[in-house]
């Protein structure tokens, strides 16, 4: 999966690699390659994180706001995993029903 991270806030390579690793783990729920775009923005004291996941069968857009950057990223990645997992289950169940 091709992953791009765009950040208005300075983040170190370790944090960037952590985000990429978490997103790569979602690949097991996606049937084809696709790509992901992860955005980190700052609005005053609030961090806004957004994720776009695109593949043949899946298009996900989620965003999260929090005063703590780490918490915002964690919540967003957890919500993304849950959304992708549910979508994956729907597709698998639909195929099994045929």
Secondary structure, 3 states (H helix, E strand, C coil): CEEEEEECCCCCHHHHHHHHHHHHHHHHHCCCCCEEEEEEEEECCEEEEEEEEECCCCEEEEEEEECCHHHHHHHHHHHHHHHHHHHHHHHHHHHHHC
